[in-house]
Amino acid sequence: MGILSQLSIIHLLGAAMVFCQYEDYDFEDEYDGEPDQHPYYFNPNMQTEVLRFPFPVECARECFCPPAFLLSMYCDHRKLKTIPNIPSHVQQLYLQNNDIEAVPAGPFTNVTFLREINLSHNKIKSHMIDHGVFAKLSNLVQLHLQHNELEEFPFPLPSSLERLLLGFNKISRLPGNALEGLPNITMLDLCNNFLDDSVLKGKPFSNMKNLMQLNLCNNKLQTMPPDLPLSLMYLSLENNSISYIPENYFHRLPKIIALRLSHNNLQNIPRNTFNLPNLLELNLGHNKLKQVFYIPRSLQHLYIEDNDIEVINVTLMCPSIDPMNTNQLTYIRADQNKLTIPISTYAFFCFPHIRTIYYGEQNVSVNKPTQLRTSVFRRFLTPEEYHEAEDNHETHDHETEEDHEAEDNYFHPYFQ
């Protein structure tokens, strides 16, 4: 049997298992600060039917190729300094958490089916990547290069690519043609780099017609990125220096589901800025806002903590009530503002689904933070929950910011 026929057998029989294993990959895992110590869990007692082939399946001696996942090669957490030779049948290659400094073309010479490469948490620099080494991989769908030492955007890349993760590098510019040949990209992560407004002048994201998630957090941006594609659903811009949002900025982004703009310099937001039909999460914490704004009926979680808001004007948030189309807001986080009184009870007519309003400590006094009489409001408690809350009301009165981390992380696309 010819080698191509042998590879075809592996490709057809093993693809389903590998696809099921990694289809639910959570990109947020790359941002939790602690790399996975056990990326593959093997239970010797687990009864697994191992596929058998009429010929041996190769595996690099430095790596591990699980019998149950014949198309995957695990070379992570092994203190490798170079990339081992890759057998031609491999589809998933895991090289994260090593000491790799270069990506030469040699190990990838005969790779035909490779779909995913994880080279995150290494020491790779841009000039140590052989030109075109990734572009030749015509089936590559997912490329992880976050937590390296890249100074430039890796170019060229294959048009097949769908997910590209470049966070935690030193990238300061995007060449004009860097993203033009990537029509299938759905997720682009550029968080924690050195990007400033100069990279936005060429409108680099405008032609990415399938882009659904764009992460630009922890950069040096002062303005909102222009001409984002209509397809965008998740936008992460936290920890920049953005001071304003242009009027009608989101009119061409009706599919936005989650928007994160915390830790910026926003002061005034036009009333209808976030009039988006599908918005579920809006995070504007840690800015300089003085008042609230219109809340779309679809919104479920609102974060406005650590701003300069003195009064939450419910009428601005909810100018009208429609019994046939009620607001879906369930959670508001409003601690570390300048509130002296709780939100008006009119809010419970406007937002009939609301369950929690977290007030926490307020910065009314410069030297001494104050606590509102009712720090946390919770609705729709069961009788058991109500009695528990009564028994522990002092605990509720002293809930801290850490108590709400789970609710802050409502989305994990990453977001993720």
C-alpha positions, 0 to 999 in steps of 0.5 A: 500500500502506498504511503499516500493511501496509508495517510488517507486511512489515518486521516479518515479514521482518526479525524472524528476523534481528534475533532471531538477532543478539541472542538470546545477549546477555550481560548480564555485558558491562555489568559489565566496566568498559569499555564496548564501543567497537565495538558493531556490526561491519560487514565490507564484504567479507561477502556478505550478502543485503540485504532489499529493500522497495518503499519506503525505510526511514527512519533518523534522520540521527544514527544508523546503520541496517544494511541487514542489520538493518532493524529496528535503529537504532544511535545509540550513541557519538555524543555525542548530548544528545537522543534523535532521532526514532524511525521507527515500524518500529524494534524495537531502539534503541541509544542507549548511551554518549551524553550524553543527560539526558532521555527525553521522550515525543515521539520515542516517539510513533509507535513500535509495534514497539519491543522493546529500548531501550538507554540505558545510560551516559548522564546521565539523571535520574529527573525528566527521564523523562516520566511513562508514556513507557515504559509506552506501549510495549506490546511492550517486552521489554528496557530498559537504564538502567544507568550513569545518574543515576536517583534513583528506580525508573522507574515506570510500566513496560509489563507486557510487560517481561522484562529490566530493568537499572538497575545503577550508579544512585542508586536508594534506594527501591522504591515499593510498587507499582513491581514489581506490574505487571511479571508477565513480568520474568525478569531484574532488575538493581539492583546498585550502587545505594543500596538498604537494608533499608527497601526489603525491608519491603514484600517487593517481589519476592514476586509476580514469579512468573517472576523467574529472576535477581535482582542486588542486589550492591553495595548497603547490605543487612544482611539477606537479601531476604525472600519471593523467588519460587520461580522464582529461579535466580540470586541476586547479593548480593555487597558488602553487609553481610549478617551471617546467613542465616535458618534454612531460608531457601533451602527455598522456592528449590529452583531456585537454580543460582548463589548469590553472597554474597561480600564480606559479614559472614557468620560462622556458617552453619547446617550444611544451609543450602545443601541445594539440589538444583540449586546449581552455584556457591556464592561465599562468599569474603571473609566471616568464616566459621570453618568449612565446611558441608554441600555439596549433591551438585550443587555444582561450584564452591565459593569460600571464599577470604579467610575465617577457616577453620582446618580444612576439615572434610570430614565436615561437607561430605560426611557420607556417600558414595553411589556411585549419587549422587556429589558433583559438586564439581570446584573449591575456592578456599580461599586467604587463610584460616588453613589450616596443612594441606591438606584431608584425602585423604578429600575425594577419596572424597567428591568423586571429580570434584574437579580443583583445590583452590587454597590460595594464601597463608594468613593464619596469621601476622598479619604474614606470609602463609604458603604451604602446601606444596602450593598447588594440587592438580590431578587427572586430568592427562593424561601430557602435562599431568603432565610439564608440571606437573612441569617447572613445579612452581615456577610452580604453587607460586606461582599468584596470585589473578589466575590464578584469575579465569577460574574465579571467573567460572564463570557469566556470567549477569549472572551478567552 
